[in-house]
Amino acid sequence: MRSVQVDSLLPTYRAMVDSLVAEAARDPRHSDLPAIERLVARHLDQPELAAVLSHVDGGSDVAADCLLRELRSYRPDARSSSVSDVPTFIRVLLLSQIDSVWWRGTTPFVSDADVLTSTELVDLRPLTSAKMLEFQYRVQPAGLGGRARDWLQHKLLPGMSPRVAGLRFTRSRPVVLAVVNQIARDFAAALPPRTPRLWVTSMVRSVEHQYRLRALGYAAVVPSSHCAGYACDLEMKWFRQFDPGKVLARLLFERQDAGQLNFIDEGKQWHVCVSPDACDELQASYDDRLRV
């Protein structure tokens, strides 16, 4: 599916992305999309970036055209609070290409029905009832009554939980559940007792839903590893009050450095994608948990 050579390029690729994002943030014209587009276009020609982008479907030229087209159409939106500025969107666009290289050739879940009927996914609800999940999540409310209930809860108890839309699909690949469980256990062990458990804000999405989010103004990239089922989003902003030492960020960096995952700092939430090389170990971890 991919080569060791590609993975060896990723540390340099990530460093170049960080440099580009920092340069865009310093540029006084960072809200001027044509100027930022020219800046990004110059960087995309650099061999450190082009070497990774060459492994995306269509090669580096097609990847660059798609990235610049996405940047050209970007509009900040209050609802997309996790990707609220151009430099952050540049980070999301470029680091999501690592996911695309890893899961190139994987058939995405095109429709909502594909997600709901897939035998490759498992339902979170019975696992939650069996206390097999170490993290928290909220189901997206159905109808006006559910939305009103969530609004009232946040109004009366604003600090009790993060303000998130909730999961549209309570389904995931076992390997994603395994890695989030591991991160959640390590996070809980490193912080004082009674610290809230890790929050997952998004898991698998259909391509249909991804375009639905784009139509609503969210910065939902296509293709996305969410649509292949190998990604999730973790709440970060809300946890800063409990995690001043940035333990959660350190745990994600350690797993990324070990080659287990790719993460993207989107501000409020961080996107996490599982590496193909980690899947066998994570599947075994999930199966062992089932046997307990």
Beta strands, then each sheet from edge to edge (+ up, - down):
strand 1: 122-123
strand 2: 171-172
strand 3: 200-202
strand 4: 231-235
strand 5: 261-265
strand 6: 269-274
sheet 1: 1+ 2-
sheet 2: 3+ 4- 6+ 5-
end
